[in-house]
């Protein structure tokens, strides 16, 4: 009886997974140079965390909880849970991926002229997404402010870059777009179709999707409808993503539900949904 209740609770967690915030573990950033100040390392870490928080789609797992999660996962390797199969702690916690960073450059140069003293700062760091179970690097990106931003921002702030800290934080602002792009690309809003509410000529016209205010969903946002097809090649399991169509949010009805109009692929969406195919909706940018 207890086993059945446990199984039901696991299934319930998985069913609600798309309507809840996704947990992401962000580790302490490393540096390749001992000359980089700890306060600058922390500032870059905070900048990345803020990009995740700003989406309103994530719960950030701090370092303490991450260590507990890893310890629990190691403990489970020695225990049988359900029919001899280990339940991954990362699945139950929802934190499937780790974001980590390596800072390679924070160079601050003093510029002295007859009328003023200013500083210029060059920043460079890489971000990685790592699968918490396999340790595989899923994505990697070098982040640095665009040269055009540094030049235009610096020229407009002559006198404002009169300390090393001001030069650093002004340069750090130039990484915002690159960080946001990294987050949106590798952690896209992904949701499910709840119901097809209007059908015409054997085509889906209106649908309900499991996303809303909680995930920052807004009217007129567009989603690609993707079918996930499992493949096995040389004993390795692969997932092929096939685009079926596109939808547009017409009404955000609550924290976890929105109405959407089918823009294209209505026949394929209806057919695959009725056949029980695995379908996801991915936010377009």
Buried (B, 14 or more C-beta within 10 A) or exposed (E): EEEEEEEEEBEEEEEEEBBBBBBBBBBEBEBEEEEBBEEBBEBBBEBBBEBBEBBEBBBBBEEEBBEEBBEBBEEBEEEEEEEEEEBBBBBBBBBBBBBBBBBBBBEBEEEEEEEEEBBBBBBBBBBBBBEBEEEEEEBEBEBBBEEEBBEEBBEEBEEEBEEBBBBBBBBBEBBBEBBBBBBBEBBBBBBBBBEBEEBEEEBBBBBBBBBBBBBBBEEEBBBBBBBEEEEEEEEEEEEEEEEBBBBBBEEBEEEBBBBBBBEBBBBBBBBBBEEEBEBBBBBEE
